[in-house]
Amino acid sequence: MSQENVEIVRTALLAGFVSKPPDVEALREVLDPDCVLTTNWGVEGAEHHGVEGALAAVAEMSGAWESWAQEVERVLDAGDERVVALLRLRATGRGSAVPVEFQWATVATLRNGKIVTSRVFLSQADALKAVGLEE
């Protein structure tokens, strides 16, 4: 099941955070209807619920940028139905036109083949530490 979970998380990331516009139907396939996405950009610890909440989180994140592109660097099985995904964002600030590039991560928990929680980390090292996979 662990490789299957890795692929489920990869699908969610590609559908929601890489694809423009987001692929809503693909997200519905992999997100539990009651899933909770916890972000820490903008408002610290904001919670977004369900597919609509995940889409709102993407809109919130993308609203800060004039243009942006995401890359999934690695998706790793973290055991206990958890998956950690390491990503890279390249963007240009809205209004400032300042180019930025940074790495971030998310830790997802799955149940019955669906993502039930996902927590965003602005540090890949912090995400890896949270699941006991320090590098």
VOBA-1610 file (N, C-alpha, C; in pm, whole numbers, padded with zeros to 5 digits, always signed):
BEGIN
Met+00082-00121+00000Met+00000+00000+00000Met+00086+00126+00000Ser+00208+00121+00051Ser+00288+00243+00062Ser+00319+00306-00074Gln+00353+00225-00174Gln+00378+00282-00307Gln+00249+00340-00365Glu+00139+00274-00338Glu+00009+00327-00383Glu-00018+00463-00318Asn+00013+00476-00189Asn-00006+00604-00121Asn+00082+00712-00180Val+00206+00677-00213Val+00297+00772-00277Val+00236+00823-00407Glu+00180+00733-00486Glu+00120+00773-00614Glu-00006+00857-00595Ile-00083+00827-00492Ile-00203+00907-00461Ile-00162+01051-00428Val-00059+01067-00346Val-00013+01201-00309Val+00045+01272-00431Arg+00121+01200-00512Arg+00176+01260-00634Arg+00062+01310-00724Thr-00042+01230-00739Thr-00158+01271-00820Thr-00221+01398-00764Ala-00238+01404-00633Ala-00299+01523-00571Ala-00214+01646-00596Leu-00082+01633-00581Leu+00007+01747-00602Leu+00005+01793-00747Leu+00012+01699-00838Leu+00010+01736-00980Leu-00123+01799-01018Ala-00232+01747-00963Ala-00365+01799-00996Ala-00392+01935-00932Gly-00343+01954-00808Gly-00378+02075-00736Gly-00273+02183-00734Phe-00147+02146-00726Phe-00042+02246-00706Phe+00049+02265-00825Val+00040+02180-00926Val+00125+02194-01044Val+00040+02231-01165Ser-00072+02166-01181Ser-00160+02189-01296Ser-00227+02326-01287Lys-00232+02396-01398Lys-00303+02525-01404Lys-00402+02518-01519Pro-00528+02528-01497Pro-00592+02536-01365Pro-00590+02399-01297Pro-00621+02396-01166Pro-00623+02267-01096Pro-00722+02170-01160Asp-00689+02042-01153Asp-00774+01936-01206Asp-00867+01890-01093Val-00985+01949-01087Val-01078+01926-00977Val-01122+01780-00970Glu-01149+01719-01083Glu-01194+01579-01082Glu-01086+01486-01030Ala-00961+01511-01067Ala-00850+01428-01016Ala-00838+01446-00865Leu-00857+01569-00816Leu-00853+01592-00671Leu-00965+01518-00600Arg-01083+01517-00657Arg-01196+01445-00596Arg-01166+01295-00584Glu-01087+01243-00675Glu-01053+01100-00673Glu-00959+01064-00558Val-00876+01158-00514Val-00772+01124-00416Val-00790+01190-00279Leu-00876+01291-00269Leu-00899+01357-00140Leu-01025+01303-00075Asp-01017+01272+00052Asp-01135+01236+00129Asp-01225+01359+00133Pro-01356+01343+00121Pro-01445+01460+00123Pro-01429+01547+00247Asp-01386+01487+00358Asp-01369+01561+00483Asp-01222+01591+00513Cys-01136+01587+00412Cys-00993+01609+00435Cys-00967+01749+00489Val-00853+01762+00558Val-00812+01890+00615Val-00670+01919+00567Leu-00653+02033+00501Leu-00522+02081+00458Leu-00485+02197+00548Thr-00373+02182+00620Thr-00326+02288+00709Thr-00208+02358+00641Thr-00223+02487+00619Thr-00118+02565+00554Thr-00056+02661+00654Asn+00061+02710+00619Asn+00124+02811+00704Asn+00182+02924+00621Trp+00120+02950+00506Trp+00153+03072+00434Trp+00036+03166+00461Gly+00058+03292+00457Gly-00050+03386+00489Gly-00081+03380+00638Val-00190+03315+00673Val-00232+03302+00813Val-00171+03173+00868Glu-00098+03183+00976Glu-00032+03067+01038Glu-00136+02963+01078Gly-00118+02841+01030Gly-00203+02731+01072Gly-00344+02735+01017Ala-00368+02799+00904Ala-00502+02803+00847Ala-00543+02663+00803Glu-00668+02627+00830Glu-00720+02497+00788Glu-00817+02515+00672His-00803+02425+00575His-00890+02424+00457His-00953+02285+00451His-01085+02280+00434His-01157+02153+00442His-01212+02110+00307Gly-01196+01980+00277Gly-01251+01921+00156Gly-01181+01969+00030Val-01233+01923-00084Val-01176+01961-00214Val-01185+02112-00234Glu-01297+02170-00198Glu-01313+02315-00214Glu-01212+02391-00130Gly-01184+02340-00010Gly-01084+02402+00075Gly-00944+02391+00016Ala-00913+02275-00043Ala-00783+02257-00108Ala-00769+02356-00224Leu-00875+02373-00301Leu-00872+02469-00412Leu-00856+02612-00361Ala-00920+02643-00248Ala-00905+02776-00187Ala-00761+02798-00141Ala-00696+02693-00088Ala-00557+02705-00046Ala-00466+02733-00165Val-00492+02666-00276Val-00413+02691-00398Val-00433+02834-00444Ala-00558+02881-00443Ala-00587+03018-00485Ala-00520+03118-00391Glu-00521+03089-00262Glu-00457+03177-00163Glu-00307+03186-00189Met-00245+03070-00212Met-00101+03066-00238Met-00070+03137-00369Ser-00143+03108-00473Ser-00111+03164-00604Ser-00142+03313-00612Gly-00230+03363-00525Gly-00264+03504-00525Gly-00148+03596-00490Ala-00048+03540-00425Ala+00069+03621-00386Ala+00166+03642-00501Trp+00146+03568-00611Trp+00245+03568-00719Trp+00188+03619-00849Glu+00270+03694-00922Glu+00234+03737-01057Glu+00233+03615-01150Ser+00335+03533-01134Ser+00344+03406-01207Ser+00415+03306-01117Trp+00386+03178-01137Trp+00449+03077-01054Trp+00448+02942-01124Ala+00540+02857-01082Ala+00546+02719-01130Ala+00596+02633-01014Gln+00538+02515-01003Gln+00575+02421-00898Gln+00639+02299-00961Glu+00730+02239-00888Glu+00793+02114-00931Glu+00791+02017-00813Val+00744+01897-00836Val+00749+01793-00734Val+00889+01731-00744Glu+00969+01748-00639Glu+01105+01696-00639Glu+01110+01548-00601Arg+01045+01514-00490Arg+01041+01375-00444Arg+00916+01353-00362Val+00865+01229-00367Val+00754+01187-00285Val+00797+01057-00218Leu+00793+01057-00084Leu+00850+00946-00007Leu+00749+00883+00088Asp+00750+00752+00095Asp+00671+00680+00194Asp+00732+00708+00331Ala+00649+00752+00426Ala+00699+00782+00560Ala+00645+00683+00664Gly+00580+00575+00619Gly+00524+00476+00710Gly+00398+00526+00778Asp+00329+00434+00844Asp+00206+00468+00919Asp+00105+00544+00833Glu+00092+00505+00705Glu-00004+00569+00614Glu+00028+00717+00589Arg+00156+00756+00609Arg+00197+00894+00584Arg+00292+00900+00464Val+00285+01011+00393Val+00370+01037+00278Val+00423+01179+00291Val+00552+01197+00265Val+00610+01332+00264Val+00646+01366+00120Ala+00609+01485+00079Ala+00638+01531-00057Ala+00723+01657-00048Leu+00829+01659-00129Leu+00921+01772-00133Leu+00901+01844-00266Leu+00878+01975-00259Leu+00846+02054-00377Leu+00934+02177-00388Arg+00935+02236-00506Arg+01008+02360-00532Arg+00911+02456-00601Leu+00910+02579-00552Leu+00828+02686-00611Leu+00921+02788-00674Arg+00892+02824-00796Arg+00959+02936-00864Arg+00848+03035-00897Ala+00868+03160-00855Ala+00760+03257-00872Ala+00816+03398-00885Thr+00727+03487-00928Thr+00756+03629-00935Thr+00652+03700-00850Gly+00699+03783-00757Gly+00609+03851-00665Gly+00511+03944-00735Arg+00387+03939-00690Arg+00284+04028-00744Arg+00314+04170-00697Gly+00321+04261-00791Gly+00349+04400-00757Gly+00498+04432-00750Ser+00576+04341-00691Ser+00719+04368-00675Ser+00802+04320-00793Ala+00752+04221-00865Ala+00822+04157-00976Ala+00953+04092-00933Val+00968+04068-00801Val+01089+04005-00750Val+01078+03853-00772Pro+01179+03795-00837Pro+01177+03650-00856Pro+01218+03579-00726Val+01149+03470-00695Val+01182+03390-00578Val+01184+03244-00616Glu+01259+03169-00540Glu+01262+03024-00556Glu+01285+02966-00418Phe+01200+02872-00379Phe+01222+02805-00251Phe+01163+02666-00252Gln+01213+02586-00160Gln+01164+02450-00144Gln+01068+02448-00027Trp+00965+02364-00039Trp+00870+02346+00068Trp+00828+02199+00069Ala+00743+02161+00161Ala+00705+02021+00171Ala+00565+02009+00229Thr+00508+01892+00212Thr+00381+01860+00276Thr+00386+01717+00326Val+00320+01693+00438Val+00308+01559+00493Val+00160+01524+00489Ala+00129+01416+00417Ala-00009+01372+00401Ala-00031+01243+00478Thr-00150+01230+00534Thr-00193+01106+00598Thr-00309+01051+00516Leu-00303+00921+00489Leu-00405+00857+00405Leu-00481+00751+00485Arg-00603+00730+00441Arg-00686+00623+00496Arg-00774+00571+00384Asn-00774+00442+00365Asn-00856+00379+00261Asn-00832+00440+00123Gly-00706+00470+00092Gly-00671+00518-00040Gly-00706+00664-00068Lys-00736+00739+00037Lys-00769+00882+00022Lys-00687+00964+00121Ile-00653+01086+00081Ile-00581+01177+00169Ile-00682+01236+00269Val-00652+01218+00399Val-00742+01272+00502Val-00685+01397+00568Thr-00552+01408+00572Thr-00489+01531+00621Thr-00365+01559+00538Ser-00331+01686+00529Ser-00206+01728+00466Ser-00162+01855+00537Arg-00037+01855+00580Arg+00018+01970+00653Arg+00136+02026+00575Val+00131+02154+00544Val+00236+02222+00469Val+00348+02265+00564Phe+00472+02246+00517Phe+00592+02292+00587Phe+00668+02383+00492Leu+00713+02497+00540Leu+00795+02586+00457Leu+00941+02545+00456Ser+00973+02439+00529Ser+01108+02383+00532Ser+01099+02233+00505Gln+01171+02186+00404Gln+01173+02043+00376Gln+01234+01967+00493Ala+01337+02023+00556Ala+01400+01956+00670Ala+01301+01937+00785Asp+01217+02038+00810Asp+01116+02026+00917Asp+01015+01917+00885Ala+00975+01905+00759Ala+00879+01801+00720Ala+00941+01663+00738Leu+01064+01648+00693Leu+01132+01518+00708Leu+01149+01482+00855Lys+01183+01581+00938Lys+01198+01558+01081Lys+01064+01517+01144Ala+00955+01579+01099Ala+00823+01549+01154Ala+00782+01404+01134Val+00835+01340+01029Val+00800+01200+01002Val+00916+01105+01033Gly+01022+01156+01096Gly+01135+01072+01133Gly+01226+01034+01020Leu+01231+01116+00914Leu+01317+01087+00799Leu+01425+01193+00779Glu+01480+01243+00890Glu+01584+01345+00878Glu+01692+01299+00784Glu+01741+01393+00702Glu+01847+01358+00607Glu+01982+01399+00663
//
